[in-house]
Amino acid sequence: MSKRSRTTGVPRRRRRRGQAAPAVEGVAAGAQNQDDASYQSRAEREEQLQKWTIRGVMGVAVVLAILVAITFAVEQFFVPNQAVAVVNGQNITVREFRQEYELERQRLLLQLNQLQNSGIDTQQLAQQEPYRTWINEINVPDQLGLRVINDMVDDRLLALDAAARGISVDDAAVQKAVERYFGFDPTQVALIGVEATATPEPTTTPTPYVSPTPSPTPEPSPTPDPLAATATEDVQAEATVTPQPTVVEPTQSAQEVRADFERNRDDYRGYFDRAGVAADTLDKFFERNALEALLSDALVPDDAGLLFADVRHILVEDEESARAALAALQSGESFAALARAISADPGSGSRGGELGDAFVGNYVPEFRQAIEDAEIGQLHGPVESEFGFHILQVRSKEERSGAELEFMRERAKNQELALLRESLRAQSEDSFEIYDIWLNYIPRN
């Protein structure tokens, strides 16, 4: 078929000059609209992405702020009130433990620094008690923390015992405890200038305690006698310096002495305030001191007689040897000769076992109790102590009193208070519990 025969027969439309074909125009317009739509869609997507980015950043910031707030709330409210121990249903909280720890740490640092400033060599201090223990506690936080948590438990038990005895602390007792701590005696100060011929004597400040609770501190004896060497092991350890000693100068008036005391007291408080120790923590420290003083007065009244005894003893290493020595003495062996021959106590052994007439508070608790229980002239034992086994004989016992025994009476008060602490601890094992988490809350600064 020819080309002509393949045409449709429809007449062709004549295009005018400058007129575009309809189909081409439609395609071009569609393409332009598509480009505009594509451009708007990209801008919207970028705007939307930017909005989501901002929202994401804000969301993360909000989450972080919530986490910080939760952490702050936990640290400020939950953790401080968490219990590290419980005594008779009463919690010892993290805050209380941290504060007591810091109080004890700062007291040790203050006293050690004063010793060093006085010219005492640190290495020399490290060889003596109680300074060696102080230095160890400063360098080993867990060691100090263990003492503090146990002291806090003992303090609670002691307070419960005092309440059962009807003993309570008032403001006057606390004030007296503060004055005693700084060596200020209002009665003595009031006498300054009363008599024109009286010459005031300087009063040295009694040293403050290392801790508010009694702790073992051996006191050297003039002889190598092991009993005498540990005579005061249960007496409260004392520092050799005070924070700010109150010394009465001969030219000072009563008002000046009081002003010195008040300045020293305020400076002492300021020191602990700068160290981060709360005022109520220091207040409780003096309240405990006041309670201990009242309890010790109840245990050993000021008018109570002190027991003195003339004693001799033989010290051996084991119970079998002690029973053999007792049998030998009962069969007529000379006490003095046997003591010189076998006693492990070099001091009294060389003197035939003689300890002489002495205050029984000079001896370790087991030996003191044996003296109290023994009948005059009778052989007594074996008695076990940290040194070994004793056979003893009491020649005489006598209660004595008088102002000249004031120092010994204070020792007796401290001893009885220490024994009370030990007995309360032993009797109250089921009424308290110390949680291991206290280790997590020791200040590590």
Stockholm file with secondary structure:
# STOCKHOLM 1.0

chainA/1-445         MSKRSRTTGVPRRRRRRGQAAPAVEGVAAGAQNQDDASYQSRAEREEQLQKWTIRGVMGVAVVLAILVAITFAVEQFFVPNQAVAVVNGQNITVREFRQEYELERQRLLLQLNQLQNSGIDTQQLAQQEPYRTWINEINVPDQLGLRVINDMVDDRLLALDAAARGISVDDAAVQKAVERYFGFDPTQVALIGVEATATPEPTTTPTPYVSPTPSPTPEPSPTPDPLAATATEDVQAEATVTPQPTVVEPTQSAQEVRADFERNRDDYRGYFDRAGVAADTLDKFFERNALEALLSDALVPDDAGLLFADVRHILVEDEESARAALAALQSGESFAALARAISADPGSGSRGGELGDAFVGNYVPEFRQAIEDAEIGQLHGPVESEFGFHILQVRSKEERSGAELEFMRERAKNQELALLRESLRAQSEDSFEIYDIWLNYIPRN
#=GR chainA/1-445 SS CCTGGGSCCCCCCCCCTTCCCHHHHHHHHHHHHHHHHHHHHHHHHHHHHHHHHHHHHHHHHHHHHHHHHHHHHIIIIITTTSEEEEETTEEEEHHHHHHHHHHHHHHHHHHHHHHHHTTCCHHHHTTSTTHHHHHHHHHCHHHHHHHHHHHHHHHHHHHHHHHHTTCCCCHHHHHHHHHHHTTCCHHHHHTTTTSTTCCCCCCCCCCCBSSSSCCCCCCCCSSCCHHHHTTTTTSCCBCSSCSSCCCCCTTCCHHHHHHHHHHHHHHHHHHHHHTTCCHHHHHHHHHHHHHHHHHHHHHSCTTCCEEEEEEEEEEESSHHHHHHHHHHHHTTCCHHHHHHHHCSCHHHHTTTTEEEEEEGGGSCHHHHHHHHHSCTTCEEEEEEETTEEEEEEEEEEEEECCGGGHHHHHHHHHHHHHHHHHHHHHHTTTSEEECGGGGGGSCCC
#=GC SS_cons         CCTGGGSCCCCCCCCCTTCCCHHHHHHHHHHHHHHHHHHHHHHHHHHHHHHHHHHHHHHHHHHHHHHHHHHHHIIIIITTTSEEEEETTEEEEHHHHHHHHHHHHHHHHHHHHHHHHTTCCHHHHTTSTTHHHHHHHHHCHHHHHHHHHHHHHHHHHHHHHHHHTTCCCCHHHHHHHHHHHTTCCHHHHHTTTTSTTCCCCCCCCCCCBSSSSCCCCCCCCSSCCHHHHTTTTTSCCBCSSCSSCCCCCTTCCHHHHHHHHHHHHHHHHHHHHHTTCCHHHHHHHHHHHHHHHHHHHHHSCTTCCEEEEEEEEEEESSHHHHHHHHHHHHTTCCHHHHHHHHCSCHHHHTTTTEEEEEEGGGSCHHHHHHHHHSCTTCEEEEEEETTEEEEEEEEEEEEECCGGGHHHHHHHHHHHHHHHHHHHHHHTTTSEEECGGGGGGSCCC
//
